[in-house]
Amino acid sequence: MYPDFFNQETVKWWHDNLDEFFAKVPFDGLWQDMNEASNFCNGACYSEQLAASPTKHKLAYTPTGRDLETKSIALDAAHVPPMEGDVVTELDAHSLFGTMQVQASHKWFHKQQKRTMIIGRSAFAGYGKFGSRWLGDNFSNYTYMGYSVTGVMMHNIIGIPLAGADICGFGGDSWAELCARWYTVGAFYPFSRNHNSLGSKAQEPYQFNVRSKQYPQFKYMAMMK
């Protein structure tokens, strides 16, 4: 089951849940990660949900050439239409899910007379009116540190001023020199955090017992265990 944000009752349900959560944990912001309409069934999960004539077989052009239902909701899934007589399928609305979710959360902040603070991942045109973003999963290497600079600048250009990347990298094991350089770059991100994946080596600055002979420029990073 996925919330259908085309349905105004869903927005009310979302706000009710945020009210309940806020009553337990007063918060000033939301991190809405993994907010894509993903589905590990690869389309319909049950045989009775299969369309008689699937849309994906009728497309004149398929971006990337891959099956668009891979890890996604079936393209024939129907949304509540915004106007009577309209037909809105997942093919039309898939890329809107994250933005509509963040928009609903933005409206909740507005109702509470609070300044909106939302960091999300999935976005579509116009998202910048409702929330901010980080650049998603990256890797622990210099190439992705470089990508982060252009990625942040691109977000600024398209109207999302609060954007940043995972410092030291998310995937793979980072190391002292990369982290030190990435912290230097990250100090200029509008938004930044040190974050990595499960199974990767811890990469907080105090985790690196750097030897001054090996890295003389980092002699002040040496930490006691």
Summary of the structure (lengths in Angstrom):
residues: 225
radius of gyration: 21.4
end to end distance: 47.2
largest distance: 72.8
contacts: 614
relative contact order: 0.10
helix: 39%
strand: 10%
